[in-house]
Amino acid sequence: MTAQPILLLLPIISICIFNFGMLILIRVLFPTILTHPWKAPDKRERKRDKETTVVFAGSFNPPHWGHLVMIRYLAERYGSVICCIGFNPSKQYDVTAQQRADILKGMVSNISLNNVRVDVVSGYIWRHARAQNAKLFFRGIRTWAEDGADELKLLIQNTYGPLLLGRVWPINTVFLEGDPRYRGASSTLVRGLCVRIKRNEDQDGAMEELKELVPESVLDQIVEVYGT
Ligand SMILES: *[C@@H]1O[C@H](CO)[C@@H](O)[C@H](O)[C@H]1NC(C)=O
């Protein structure tokens, strides 16, 4: 007698689990990509967005104009933006996450983005995002074609990690495609220029190029930290 209702529930429970699985799979197979020009929120979204906290995760090694214009867009759109620099305590870094955070803070405060914070995070960034009550997890990319393959691992981690490790529903990851004006900017390029400046290899030329890639407010700091 008592076993019967449970037996009836079983197919319903399996269907629910299956649907949740599909929903999650769809997130991974069809990632949310915000292409440039980044859309402005409509009237209804605007109010909600202003009350929303979002996370922008990256290694920012070092940060450059490509990152800063993304952060500016997020800061104008959302109530508060937390830039997260992840690090692994057991790993050695040429430039520590804290040093990168200091540069990023300098960039952000120089253009008076008062609703942006920079956090150095050890462990899963999705955990930190949840603890801060963030509703969206942003990642900056060049284009999905160029960076999608590398981003997939993080997307899977962000999607399944909360479910399996945290037993919580994952927040959505949004990939923000770069502004084409800064498509040439990359952290690798910036680091290369810093080394050239320090070694005095066409120092003036390298400095001119670097000025196009990073804001003046942090130029000297970046050369100092990365030009070794
Ligand atoms: C921003 O950086 C420029 C160049 O380094 C500096 O002259 C200016 O005072 C800074 N502004 C603020 C608000 O920090």
The ligand as an SDF file (V2000), in Angstrom:
LIG
                    3D

 14 14  0  0  0  0  0  0  0  0999 V2000
   44.5550   59.6430  -13.8950 C   0  0  0  0  0  0  0  0  0  0  0  0
   45.8270   59.4290  -14.4500 O   0  0  0  0  0  0  0  0  0  0  0  0
   46.4480   60.5950  -14.9840 C   0  0  0  0  0  0  0  0  0  0  0  0
   47.7270   60.1650  -15.6530 C   0  0  0  0  0  0  0  0  0  0  0  0
   48.5620   59.4180  -14.8180 O   0  0  0  0  0  0  0  0  0  0  0  0
   46.6650   61.5770  -13.8540 C   0  0  0  0  0  0  0  0  0  0  0  0
   47.2720   62.7590  -14.3430 O   0  0  0  0  0  0  0  0  0  0  0  0
   45.3170   61.9030  -13.2210 C   0  0  0  0  0  0  0  0  0  0  0  0
   45.5100   62.7410  -12.1110 O   0  0  0  0  0  0  0  0  0  0  0  0
   44.6110   60.6370  -12.7600 C   0  0  0  0  0  0  0  0  0  0  0  0
   43.2770   60.9640  -12.3100 N   0  0  0  0  0  0  0  0  0  0  0  0
   42.7040   60.4150  -11.2420 C   0  0  0  0  0  0  0  0  0  0  0  0
   41.3220   60.8430  -10.9410 C   0  0  0  0  0  0  0  0  0  0  0  0
   43.2630   59.5660  -10.5670 O   0  0  0  0  0  0  0  0  0  0  0  0
  1  2  1  0
  1 10  1  0
  2  3  1  0
  3  4  1  0
  3  6  1  0
  4  5  1  0
  6  7  1  0
  6  8  1  0
  8  9  1  0
  8 10  1  0
 10 11  1  0
 11 12  1  0
 12 13  1  0
 12 14  2  0
M  END
$$$$
